[in-house]
Amino acid sequence: MKNIEPNKVYSTEEAQDYLKVSNSTIKRLLKNGIIKANKVGGRYKILGNELLRVVSPHKETSIEKLYYRIKDKTKRTIEKW
């Protein structure tokens, strides 16, 4: 597989292949604003710089913190039931 080019525009399918994630995961990343993209003709277009930002070690740390925060919130909600 080729390297991600910073100034190239990628489709969600191409981003999925580069990031090795499922279709539902890429949609969730877009919906939650973790990956910033523009909609063109009803389809998301993602700049290569954005993909590189997502895979950076700093971003992985912040996503991990977000994951644990959501996990703890879910756990507290379930305990209330």
C-alpha positions in Angstrom: 0.0 0.0 0.0 1.2 3.5 -0.8 1.9 6.2 1.8 -0.7 8.8 2.6 0.0 12.0 0.7 -0.7 15.1 2.8 -2.3 17.2 0.1 -4.3 14.4 -1.7 -8.1 14.1 -1.2 -9.3 10.7 -0.2 -12.8 9.1 -0.2 -14.1 7.3 2.9 -13.4 4.0 1.2 -9.7 4.9 0.7 -9.5 6.3 4.2 -10.9 3.0 5.5 -8.2 1.0 3.6 -5.4 3.2 4.9 -6.6 3.2 8.5 -7.6 -0.4 8.4 -11.0 0.2 10.0 -14.6 -0.9 9.1 -17.2 1.1 7.4 -19.1 1.7 10.6 -15.9 2.9 12.4 -15.1 5.4 9.7 -18.7 6.7 9.8 -18.4 7.0 13.6 -15.1 8.9 13.4 -16.6 11.3 10.9 -19.8 11.8 12.9 -17.9 12.4 16.2 -15.5 14.9 14.5 -12.4 12.8 15.1 -11.8 12.9 11.4 -12.7 16.3 9.8 -14.0 16.0 6.3 -16.1 18.0 3.7 -19.1 16.7 2.0 -19.0 17.0 -1.8 -21.9 15.7 -3.8 -23.3 13.8 -0.8 -20.0 12.0 -0.2 -17.3 12.8 2.3 -13.8 13.8 1.1 -10.9 13.7 3.5 -7.6 15.5 3.2 -4.5 13.4 3.6 -3.2 15.7 6.3 -6.3 14.8 8.3 -5.6 11.0 8.0 -2.0 11.6 9.1 -3.2 13.6 12.1 -5.5 10.8 13.2 -2.7 8.2 13.2 -0.3 10.4 15.1 0.7 9.2 18.6 -0.7 12.3 20.2 -4.1 11.6 18.6 -4.1 8.0 19.7 -3.6 9.1 23.3 -6.6 11.5 23.1 -8.8 8.9 21.5 -7.8 6.5 24.2 -8.8 9.0 26.9 -12.1 9.6 25.1 -12.8 5.8 24.9 -12.2 5.4 28.7 -14.4 8.4 29.5 -17.2 7.0 27.4 -16.7 3.5 28.9 -16.9 4.9 32.5 -20.0 7.0 31.6 -21.7 3.9 30.2 -20.7 1.9 33.2 -22.2 4.5 35.6 -25.4 4.6 33.6 -25.8 0.8 33.6 -25.2 0.8 37.4 -28.2 3.1 37.9 -30.5 0.6 36.3 
